[in-house]
Amino acid sequence: MLWSTVALAVARSKTVRHNLTLLHHRYRRRNFSTTGLYGIPHLKSPNGFQSFVDEAIQRSGELVSYISTKPSASEIMRAMDEISNTVCSVVDSAELCRQTHPNREFVEEADKASMKINEYLHYLNTSHDIYDAVKKAEQECHTLSEETQRGVKSLRVDMERGGIHLCPEKLDRVNKLDIEISHLCRKYNENIIIDPGTVDIYPSSRFPKNLHHLVKPIYKSKPSLTKDLLGSKDTLKEKGFRITTDPRTLDSVLQLSSDDEIRKMVYIRGNSVPHANVDVLQRLISARHEQAQIMGCGSYAELAVKPNMASSPKVVMSFLLEMSKMVQAKSTEELKLLTKFKREKCGQTGGDIRPWDEAYYTTMMKSSVYKVDSSVVASYFSLSNCIEGLKVLVKSLFGVICHKIPLAPGESWDPQVLKLCLHHPDEGDLGYLYLDLYSRKGKYPGCAHFAIKGGRRISQTEYQLPIVALVCNFSGSRNPSTVRLNHWEVETLFHEFGHALHSLLSRTDYQHFSGTRTVLDFAEIPSNLFEYYAWDYRVLKTFAKHYSTGDEIPQKLVESMLGAKNMFAATDLQRQIFYALVDQTLFGEQPLPLGGSSSVVADLKRKHTNLEHVEGTHWESRFSHLLNYGAGYYSYLYAKCFAATIWKKVCEDDPLSPIAGSAIRTKFLQHGGAREPAAILNDLVPDSIYRHYDGGIIPDISSLCEEMELMEEHQPKAHLL
């Protein structure tokens, strides 16, 4: 996930960057030379956030005054990037602090700093002096570099996406809708926390012991059959369990509980809360739609997709429907296979797979066929081994040494944070990476890449090095040699490292375009590409060693892991297509059909999946990607297709090849968002990675389909192994 914040619009968070206005997705910090949190001199104490904000506003004000004099186009772009760099240094450091710092005082001061700088961002985004200067620069910049021309145009478009070009009445309404949308998103997330849903199970013996750590014991009175001498009834306490149906617990119970009734109750409850969000979501959809119409778009999906490679909802829907059609046959075969397995296990002739059965029988069947023991797999993936694996990758691919460096006093926010420096023997230091990998109370609960400082050219001889943080929540002791990861955690670590490399290896003139600061459906490609490295035996054997014997991970074990992964891959892909279709449809043409969002979800589920919709459920009421990705969830699949082609054409023959690494770095990663995404992709994989369609771009899906055996000639006949 990419993580950034936005000032006046809803942020995305597995990476949040909707660039609705001028500076929303471009933040970084400043000096790394003096001791302070993240190396920022001001942040030696929580109070430092106040002076940090004040100085940023003062410096930016000086630059705004300079821009108002209408200097040359190149000077305007450079000054605008300096403002962005200055302001975003506050926004980024405050956001990382708010999400990860264990000291409440630091978090509270970061909150205050965030609110103050966001107010200033609103002033910048609505400044006609800046807007007029940027428009002048755009008219005069045709002789400047491609990156400068793209930068000036991007600034103008970003400001207009905030409504600065509108009449005062419309701009006022857009600003009010921004506030309303922000409030609705906050309410949606609060409701998820307040009402996660619960199911009470009696007696406690019905619930599997390996899940007891997820539930809370409860007791109820139960009359006994005996009576005392006075004739009154004795009461006994019957023990049960209360299951909180938050997503993590829900997934665990659905996978591991053998009791059909428990799974059914938990599934229905978990997909029916919080009910209040049904209304919140409808209001959010309406507010976004009104905002889009004021901006001259037919739908919020049109407004959101327009800057991306896809360029329009029509292109996105064409892509998703093509994918849905391609995956249908194999996902149907997978369902038949799973149904047969269930009937054999249960001794039934007519037992179909119900929605609460899928995860349980999928897990059981994978275990039955491939005999993959997750604890055995984890024994090869100590956290220290995995960190070594990341180092192996950068050295083999890019000739870059990734070494640990000491943190200065006050620089770290937790004793277990590591700091790595990426160093090239010829080019010197390339950037810095903080690793905050262990779970702790109050910390951001997922895994994400936080940019702290964007790279940019300061002079002909000086470059501002990028600094990022990779945040995860691995459980266990805080000794990396004893913490062992499940393979999905390894895959997640490599995914986030792909984002980090995009930031660390980019070499753009402006921090406006540094690393992941590019369009959403392009930014997810490196992270998807690096997931492949977490599955390739040739890569895994270089670092996946048994924690006690030191033996390499066996090739047969990796083959079994891959077999289990691919066993229901079409069904998994179909689910992601369904999610993307829901997202695109809810934010598409309005009004929604009678029944609102739930009727849309039910209809799309019937058309594009093989599982039934359970009446009364409203899964969309806690699918928070609808907030963060609004009409952009398709980007995961879109990027997955591009990554599959790059892997096949560039990396698959020799995944650790320096030749492949050089191509990935020089033709892709180093450009960040400074070049057109289509030009970057075509340079890396000429003529076979996308096609033009109706003014937009659709990725070639053949590599992904071949990999997943979705083409007819690759589809094996389904049978029970």
C-alpha positions in Angstrom: 0.0 0.0 0.0 1.1 3.5 -0.7 0.5 5.9 2.1 0.3 9.6 1.9 -2.3 12.1 3.1 -4.4 14.7 1.3 -5.3 18.0 2.8 -8.9 18.7 1.7 -9.9 15.4 0.1 -10.3 11.8 1.2 -7.1 9.9 1.3 -6.4 6.4 0.1 -4.6 4.1 2.6 -2.0 -0.5 1.1 -1.3 3.6 -0.3 -3.3 6.8 -0.3 -2.7 9.4 -3.0 -5.7 10.9 -4.7 -4.2 14.1 -6.0 -7.3 16.2 -6.1 -5.6 19.5 -5.6 -2.3 21.3 -5.9 -0.1 19.9 -3.2 -2.1 17.0 -1.8 0.1 14.2 -2.7 3.6 15.8 -2.5 5.1 16.0 0.9 8.5 15.5 2.4 10.8 16.7 5.1 14.0 18.7 5.1 17.4 18.3 6.8 18.6 14.9 7.8 21.8 16.2 9.3 20.7 17.1 12.9 19.3 14.9 15.6 15.5 14.9 15.8 12.6 12.6 14.9 13.3 11.3 11.4 16.5 13.5 11.5 14.4 16.7 11.4 16.0 19.3 13.6 12.7 20.8 14.8 11.4 17.5 16.1 13.7 17.0 19.1 10.5 17.2 21.2 6.8 17.1 20.5 6.6 20.9 20.8 8.9 21.1 17.8 6.0 20.4 15.5 4.6 23.9 16.1 7.8 25.7 15.1 8.2 23.2 12.2 4.8 24.3 10.8 5.3 28.0 11.4 8.7 28.0 9.6 7.2 26.0 6.7 4.4 28.5 6.3 6.7 31.5 6.5 9.1 30.1 3.9 6.2 29.1 1.6 4.7 32.6 2.0 8.0 34.1 0.8 7.9 31.8 -2.3 4.3 32.7 -3.0 5.2 36.4 -3.0 8.0 35.6 -5.4 5.8 33.6 -7.7 3.3 36.5 -7.7 5.8 38.6 -9.6 5.4 36.2 -12.5 9.1 35.2 -13.1 10.1 32.8 -15.9 8.3 29.4 -16.3 11.3 27.4 -15.1 11.6 29.7 -12.0 7.9 29.3 -11.3 8.1 25.5 -11.4 11.2 25.4 -9.2 9.6 27.7 -6.7 6.4 25.7 -6.7 8.4 22.5 -6.1 10.2 24.3 -3.2 6.8 25.2 -1.7 5.6 21.6 -2.1 8.8 20.2 -0.6 8.6 22.6 2.4 4.9 22.1 3.1 4.9 18.4 2.5 7.8 17.9 4.8 5.4 18.8 7.6 2.5 16.8 6.2 4.5 13.6 5.8 6.3 13.7 9.1 3.1 14.5 10.9 1.3 11.6 9.2 4.0 9.0 9.9 4.1 10.2 13.5 0.3 10.1 13.9 0.2 6.5 12.6 3.2 5.0 14.4 4.6 7.0 17.3 4.0 5.3 20.7 4.3 8.6 22.6 0.8 10.2 22.9 2.2 13.7 23.2 4.1 13.4 19.9 0.9 12.1 18.3 -1.2 14.9 19.6 1.3 17.6 18.5 1.5 15.9 15.1 -2.4 16.1 14.9 -2.3 19.8 15.6 0.5 20.3 13.0 -1.5 18.3 10.4 -4.6 20.5 10.9 -2.7 23.7 10.7 -0.8 22.8 7.6 -4.0 21.6 6.0 -5.6 24.9 6.5 -2.6 26.5 4.8 -2.8 24.0 2.0 -6.4 25.2 1.4 -5.1 28.8 1.1 -2.4 27.6 -1.4 -4.9 25.6 -3.4 -7.3 28.6 -3.7 -4.7 31.2 -4.4 -5.4 33.0 -7.7 -2.0 34.5 -7.7 -0.5 31.0 -7.8 -3.0 29.8 -10.4 -2.4 32.8 -12.7 1.4 32.3 -12.4 1.1 28.6 -13.2 -1.1 29.2 -16.2 1.4 31.8 -17.5 4.2 29.2 -17.0 2.3 26.6 -18.9 1.9 29.0 -21.9 5.7 29.7 -21.9 7.3 26.3 -21.0 7.3 24.6 -24.4 11.1 25.1 -24.7 11.8 23.6 -21.3 12.4 19.9 -20.4 9.7 17.3 -20.7 9.6 17.0 -16.9 9.2 20.7 -16.4 6.4 20.9 -18.9 4.6 17.9 -17.3 5.1 19.5 -13.9 3.6 22.9 -14.8 0.6 21.2 -16.5 0.2 18.9 -13.5 0.1 21.9 -11.1 -2.6 23.6 -13.2 -4.7 20.5 -13.5 -4.4 19.7 -9.8 -5.6 23.2 -8.9 -8.5 22.9 -11.3 -9.4 19.6 -9.8 -9.9 21.6 -6.6 -12.3 23.9 -8.4 -10.2 27.1 -8.5 -11.4 27.9 -12.0 -15.1 27.8 -11.0 -17.3 30.8 -10.2 -17.4 31.7 -6.5 -20.7 30.1 -5.9 -19.6 26.7 -7.4 -16.2 26.9 -5.7 -17.9 27.5 -2.3 -20.2 24.5 -2.9 -17.1 22.3 -3.8 -15.4 23.3 -0.6 -18.5 22.5 1.4 -18.7 19.1 -0.3 -15.0 18.5 0.5 -15.8 19.0 4.2 -18.9 16.9 4.0 -17.0 14.1 2.2 -14.2 14.2 4.8 -16.8 14.0 7.6 -18.6 11.0 6.0 -15.4 9.1 5.5 -14.4 9.7 9.1 -17.9 8.6 10.3 -17.7 5.5 8.1 -14.4 4.4 9.7 -15.6 5.3 13.2 -18.7 3.1 12.7 -16.5 0.2 11.7 -14.6 0.5 15.0 -17.7 1.1 17.1 -19.8 -1.7 15.6 -17.6 -4.6 14.5 -20.5 -7.1 15.2 -20.5 -10.0 17.6 -21.8 -13.6 17.7 -22.3 -15.6 20.9 -21.6 -19.3 20.8 -22.8 -21.8 23.4 -21.4 -24.1 24.6 -17.7 -23.2 24.4 -16.9 -26.8 23.3 -18.3 -26.0 19.8 -15.5 -23.6 19.1 -12.1 -24.9 18.0 -9.3 -24.5 20.5 -6.8 -23.1 18.0 -9.1 -20.1 17.7 -9.6 -19.4 21.4 -7.1 -16.6 21.3 -9.4 -14.7 19.0 -12.5 -14.8 21.2 -13.7 -13.6 24.6 -15.2 -16.1 27.2 -18.8 -15.3 28.3 -21.2 -17.0 30.7 -24.9 -17.3 31.1 -27.1 -18.7 33.8 -28.5 -22.2 33.2 -31.1 -23.8 35.5 -30.0 -27.1 37.1 -32.2 -30.2 37.5 -31.7 -30.4 41.2 -33.5 -28.5 43.9 -32.3 -27.6 47.4 -34.3 -28.3 50.5 -36.3 -25.0 50.1 -37.4 -26.0 46.7 -35.6 -23.2 44.9 -33.7 -24.0 41.7 -29.9 -23.9 41.6 -28.3 -22.1 38.6 -25.2 -23.1 36.8 -22.9 -20.9 34.7 -22.6 -22.1 31.2 -19.4 -21.0 29.4 -19.5 -19.8 25.8 -17.5 -17.5 23.5 -18.2 -14.1 22.0 -16.8 -13.8 18.5 -16.2 -10.2 17.4 -16.6 -10.3 13.6 -13.9 -7.9 12.7 -12.3 -8.8 9.3 -9.3 -10.6 10.8 -11.3 -12.7 13.2 -14.0 -13.3 10.6 -11.4 -14.7 8.1 -9.9 -17.0 10.7 -13.2 -18.4 11.8 -14.4 -19.0 8.2 -11.2 -20.8 7.4 -10.8 -22.9 10.4 -14.1 -23.6 12.1 -15.6 -27.0 11.2 -19.1 -26.0 12.6 -21.3 -25.0 9.7 -23.7 -23.1 11.9 -21.0 -21.1 13.5 -19.5 -20.2 10.1 -23.0 -19.2 8.9 -23.7 -17.0 11.8 -20.3 -15.3 11.7 -20.5 -14.8 8.0 -23.9 -13.2 8.0 -23.1 -11.0 11.0 -19.7 -10.0 9.7 -21.3 -9.0 6.4 -24.2 -7.1 8.0 -22.3 -4.5 10.1 -22.1 -1.7 10.7 -25.7 -1.1 9.4 -25.3 2.7 9.9 -22.8 2.7 7.1 -25.4 1.8 4.5 -26.7 5.3 4.9 -23.3 6.9 5.3 -22.1 5.3 2.0 -25.2 6.4 0.1 -24.6 10.0 1.3 -20.9 9.7 0.4 -21.8 8.5 -3.1 -24.3 11.4 -3.5 -21.8 14.0 -2.3 -19.0 12.8 -4.6 -21.5 12.7 -7.5 -22.6 16.3 -7.0 -19.0 17.4 -6.7 -18.1 15.7 -10.0 -21.0 17.3 -11.8 -20.0 20.7 -10.6 -16.6 19.9 -12.0 -18.2 19.2 -15.4 -18.0 15.3 -15.1 -20.9 12.9 -15.6 -19.9 10.9 -12.5 -17.4 10.7 -9.7 -15.8 7.7 -11.5 -15.2 10.0 -14.5 -13.6 12.6 -12.3 -11.4 10.0 -10.5 -10.3 8.0 -13.5 -9.6 10.9 -15.9 -6.0 11.6 -14.8 -5.1 7.9 -14.9 -3.8 5.7 -17.7 -7.3 4.3 -18.2 -8.6 7.8 -18.6 -12.4 7.0 -18.4 -14.9 4.7 -16.7 -15.7 3.2 -20.1 -12.1 2.0 -20.5 -12.1 0.7 -17.0 -15.3 -1.2 -17.4 -14.2 -2.7 -20.7 -11.0 -4.0 -19.0 -12.9 -5.4 -16.0 -15.6 -7.1 -18.2 -12.9 -8.6 -20.4 -11.2 -10.0 -17.3 -14.5 -11.3 -15.9 -15.3 -13.1 -19.1 -11.8 -14.6 -19.3 -11.9 -15.9 -15.7 -15.4 -17.3 -15.8 -14.8 -20.8 -17.1 -11.9 -21.7 -14.9 -13.6 -20.2 -11.7 -16.7 -22.4 -12.5 -14.5 -25.4 -12.8 -12.9 -24.6 -9.5 -16.3 -24.3 -7.8 -17.2 -27.7 -9.2 -14.0 -29.1 -7.8 -14.6 -27.6 -4.4 -18.3 -28.8 -4.3 -17.2 -32.3 -5.1 -14.6 -32.1 -2.3 -17.2 -30.9 0.2 -19.7 -33.7 -0.7 -17.0 -36.3 -0.3 -16.0 -35.0 3.0 -19.6 -34.6 4.3 -21.0 -37.7 2.7 -23.7 -35.6 1.0 -25.0 -35.8 -2.6 -26.6 -32.4 -2.8 -24.4 -30.2 -0.6 -23.6 -27.0 -2.5 -20.9 -24.5 -1.5 -22.5 -21.7 0.5 -20.8 -18.4 1.0 -19.7 -19.4 4.5 -18.3 -22.7 3.2 -15.8 -21.4 0.6 -12.9 -20.3 2.8 -13.2 -23.4 5.0 -13.2 -26.0 2.2 -10.7 -24.2 0.1 -8.3 -24.2 3.1 -9.0 -27.9 3.8 -8.6 -28.9 0.2 -5.3 -27.1 -0.3 -4.0 -28.8 2.8 -5.3 -32.2 1.7 -3.8 -32.0 -1.8 -0.5 -30.2 -1.2 0.2 -31.0 2.5 1.6 -27.6 3.1 2.1 -27.0 6.8 2.3 -23.2 7.4 4.5 -23.7 10.4 7.0 -25.6 8.3 7.0 -22.9 5.7 7.5 -20.2 8.4 10.5 -22.0 9.7 12.4 -20.9 6.6 11.3 -17.3 6.8 12.7 -15.7 9.9 12.4 -11.9 9.7 16.1 -11.5 9.7 16.3 -13.9 6.7 13.6 -11.9 4.9 15.5 -8.7 5.4 18.6 -10.4 4.0 16.4 -11.4 1.0 15.6 -7.7 0.3 19.3 -7.0 0.4 20.1 -9.8 -2.0 17.5 -8.4 -4.4 18.9 -4.9 -4.6 22.5 -6.1 -4.8 21.8 -8.7 -7.6 19.4 -6.5 -9.6 20.9 -3.0 -9.2 24.4 -3.5 -7.8 23.3 -1.6 -4.7 24.4 -2.4 -1.2 21.8 -2.1 1.4 23.4 -1.8 4.8 22.3 -1.0 8.3 23.3 2.4 9.7 23.0 3.7 13.3 20.2 6.0 14.3 21.1 9.3 16.0 19.6 9.9 19.4 16.0 11.1 19.0 15.8 10.1 15.4 13.8 6.9 16.0 10.3 6.6 17.3 10.7 3.0 18.6 13.8 1.1 19.8 13.2 -1.7 17.2 13.2 0.6 14.2 16.0 -0.2 11.8 17.6 2.3 9.3 19.1 1.1 6.1 21.1 3.0 3.5 21.1 2.1 -0.1 24.6 2.7 -1.5 25.9 2.2 -5.1 29.7 1.8 -5.4 29.9 4.3 -8.2 27.0 6.7 -7.5 27.2 6.9 -3.7 24.3 6.9 -1.3 20.9 6.6 -3.1 18.4 7.0 -0.2 17.4 5.8 3.3 14.8 3.3 4.5 13.4 3.0 8.0 11.9 -0.4 8.8 9.2 -0.4 11.5 8.1 -4.0 11.3 6.7 -5.1 14.7 3.1 -4.7 15.9 2.4 -2.6 19.0 -0.6 -1.0 20.6 -1.9 2.1 18.9 0.2 1.6 15.7 -1.2 1.7 12.2 -2.6 -1.8 11.9 -1.7 -2.7 8.3 1.4 -2.7 6.1 2.3 0.4 4.1 5.0 2.4 2.5 5.3 6.0 4.0 7.4 8.5 2.0 9.1 11.0 4.3 11.2 13.0 1.8 11.0 13.0 -2.0 14.0 13.0 -4.1 14.8 16.2 -6.2 17.6 17.9 -7.9 18.8 20.9 -5.9 21.7 21.9 -8.2 23.9 20.4 -10.9 26.0 18.7 -8.2 23.5 18.2 -5.4 20.6 15.8 -5.1 18.1 15.6 -2.2 18.1 11.9 -1.3 14.7 10.2 -0.8 13.8 8.9 2.6 10.9 6.4 3.2 9.5 4.2 6.0 8.3 0.7 5.5 5.7 -0.1 8.2 4.4 -3.6 9.0 2.8 -5.4 11.9 4.5 -8.7 12.4 3.8 -10.4 15.6 6.1 -12.3 18.0 9.2 -11.3 19.9 11.2 -8.3 18.8 14.2 -10.4 17.9 14.2 -10.6 14.0 16.0 -14.0 14.2 13.2 -15.6 16.2 10.2 -13.9 14.5 9.0 -16.2 11.7 6.7 -15.0 8.9 3.8 -16.7 7.2 4.4 -16.7 3.5 1.6 -14.2 2.8 3.5 -11.9 5.2 6.7 -12.4 3.1 4.7 -11.6 0.0 3.3 -8.4 1.6 6.8 -7.4 2.7 8.1 -7.7 -0.8 5.1 -5.8 -2.2 5.7 -2.8 0.1 9.5 -3.0 -0.7 8.5 -2.6 -4.4 6.9 0.7 -3.4 9.9 1.7 -1.4 12.3 1.0 -4.3 10.2 3.1 -6.6 10.7 6.0 -4.2 14.4 5.3 -3.4 15.6 4.7 -6.9 13.8 7.5 -8.7 15.9 10.4 -9.8 13.5 13.2 -10.8 14.3 16.9 -11.0 11.2 17.7 -8.9 10.0 16.0 -5.8 6.5 16.6 -7.3 7.3 13.5 -9.4 9.5 11.5 -7.0 8.9 7.8 -6.8 5.3 6.8 -6.3 4.0 10.3 -7.0 2.4 9.3 -10.2 -1.1 8.2 -11.4 -2.8 5.5 -9.3 -3.1 2.8 -11.9 0.7 3.1 -12.6 2.0 3.4 -9.1 1.0 -0.1 -8.1 3.0 -1.8 -10.8 6.4 -2.1 -9.0 4.8 -3.5 -5.8 3.0 -6.1 -7.9 6.1 -6.9 -9.8 8.2 -7.5 -6.6 5.6 -10.0 -5.3 6.9 -12.4 -8.0 10.3 -12.4 -6.3 8.7 -13.8 -3.1 7.5 -16.9 -5.0 10.4 -17.7 -7.3 12.5 -20.6 -6.0 15.7 -19.2 -7.6 15.3 -16.1 -5.4 14.0 -17.8 -2.3 16.9 -20.3 -2.0 19.3 -17.3 -1.6 17.8 -16.3 1.7 15.1 -18.7 2.9 17.1 -20.9 5.3 15.8 -23.1 8.1 16.0 -21.2 11.4 17.8 -24.1 13.3 19.6 -26.1 10.6 20.4 -23.4 8.1 19.2 -25.6 5.2 17.9 -24.0 2.1 14.1 -24.1 1.6 13.4 -27.3 -0.4 12.4 -26.8 -4.0 9.5 -29.3 -3.6 8.1 -27.3 -0.7 8.1 -24.1 -2.9 6.4 -26.1 -5.6 3.7 -27.2 -3.2 3.3 -23.6 -2.0 2.8 -22.5 -5.5 0.4 -25.3 -6.2 -1.7 -24.3 -3.2 -1.6 -20.7 -4.2 -2.7 -21.5 -7.8 -5.4 -24.0 -6.8 -8.2 -21.5 -6.7 -6.4 -18.6 -8.3 -9.3 -18.0 -10.8 -11.8 -17.7 -8.0 -9.5 -15.2 -6.1 -9.1 -13.2 -9.3 -12.8 -13.2 -9.9 -13.4 -11.8 -6.4 -11.0 -8.9 -7.1 -12.8 -8.2 -10.4 -16.1 -8.2 -8.5 -14.8 -5.7 -5.9 -13.5 -3.4 -8.7 -16.8 -3.6 -10.5 -18.7 -2.7 -7.3 -16.4 0.3 -6.7 -16.7 1.5 -10.3 -20.5 1.0 -10.4 -21.3 2.7 -7.1 -19.4 5.8 -8.2 -20.7 5.7 -11.8 -23.9 7.0 -13.2 -26.5 8.1 -10.6 -29.0 7.5 -9.1 -28.4 3.9 -8.1 -31.2 1.4 -8.7 -34.0 0.9 -6.2 -32.4 -0.7 -3.2 -29.2 1.4 -3.4 -25.7 0.1 -3.0 -26.8 -3.3 -1.6 -28.9 -4.0 -4.7 -25.9 -3.1 -6.9 -23.6 -5.4 -4.9 -26.2 -8.3 -5.1 -26.7 -7.9 -8.9 -22.9 -7.7 -9.6 -22.3 -10.7 -7.4 -24.9 -12.8 -9.3 -23.5 -11.7 -12.7 -19.8 -11.9 -12.0 -19.2 -14.6 -9.4 -20.3 -18.1 -8.8 -21.5 -17.6 -5.2 -24.9 -16.5 -4.0 -25.7 -13.2 -2.4 -27.2 -13.6 1.1 -30.2 -11.3 1.4 -29.9 -8.8 4.2 -26.1 -8.6 4.1 -24.3 -5.4 3.0 -20.7 -6.3 2.7 -19.9 -2.9 1.2 -20.6 -1.1 4.5 -17.1 -1.9 5.7 -15.2 -2.1 2.5 -13.1 1.0 3.3 -11.3 0.9 -0.1 -14.5 2.6 -1.4 -13.3 5.6 0.6 -9.6 5.5 -0.1 -9.7 4.2 -3.7 -13.1 5.7 -4.8 -13.5 4.4 -8.4 -9.8 3.5 -8.4 -9.8 -0.1 -6.9 -9.4 -1.4 -10.5 -5.8 -0.2 -10.3 -4.7 -3.4 -8.4 -5.9 -5.6 -11.3 -4.7 -3.1 -13.9 -1.2 -3.0 -12.4 -1.2 -6.8 -11.9 -1.6 -7.3 -15.6 1.3 -4.9 -16.4 3.5 -6.6 -13.7 2.7 -10.1 -15.2 3.9 -8.9 -18.6 7.1 -7.3 -17.2 7.9 -10.4 -15.2 7.4 -12.6 -18.2 9.2 -10.5 -20.8 12.0 -9.0 -18.6 12.6 -11.0 -15.4 11.4 -14.6 -15.6 14.3 -16.1 -17.5 16.8 -14.9 -14.8 15.0 -13.0 -12.0 18.3 -11.9 -10.4 19.9 -10.8 -13.6 21.7 -7.4 -13.5 20.6 -6.9 -17.0 16.9 -7.2 -16.0 17.6 -5.0 -12.9 19.2 -2.3 -15.1 16.2 -2.3 -17.4 13.8 -2.0 -14.5 15.8 0.8 -12.8 16.7 2.9 -15.8 13.6 2.5 -17.9 11.0 2.4 -15.1 11.9 3.2 -11.5 14.2 6.2 -11.9 11.5 8.2 -13.8 9.0 8.2 -11.0 6.1 10.2 -12.4 8.3 12.5 -14.5 7.4 10.8 -17.8 4.2 9.6 -19.3 3.4 6.2 -17.8 2.6 4.7 -21.3 6.0 5.9 -22.6 7.8 4.3 -19.6 6.0 1.0 -20.1 6.6 0.9 -23.8 10.2 1.6 -23.3 10.5 -1.3 -20.9 8.4 -3.8 -23.0 8.0 -2.4 -26.5 4.8 -3.1 -28.4 3.3 -5.9 -26.2 2.3 -4.4 -22.9 -0.9 -2.4 -23.6 -3.3 -1.3 -26.3 -5.1 1.9 -26.9 -8.9 1.9 -26.5 -11.4 4.8 -26.7 -8.8 7.4 -25.6 -7.3 5.3 -22.8 -5.0 2.4 -22.3 -5.9 -1.2 -21.5 -3.1 -3.6 -20.3 -2.4 -6.7 -22.2 -3.8 -9.5 -20.2 -2.3 -12.5 -22.0 0.7 -12.9 -19.7 -1.5 -13.0 -16.6 -4.0 -15.3 -18.3 -1.2 -17.7 -19.4 0.4 -17.6 -15.9 -3.0 -18.5 -14.4 -3.9 -21.0 -17.2 -7.0 -19.0 -18.1 -6.5 -19.4 -21.9 -8.5 -22.4 -23.2 -5.4 -24.2 -24.5 -3.9 -24.0 -21.0 -6.9 -25.1 -19.0 -6.5 -28.5 -17.4 -9.6 -30.6 -16.9 -10.8 -30.3 -13.4 -10.4 -33.4 -11.2 -10.0 -34.2 -7.6 -6.4 -34.9 -6.9 
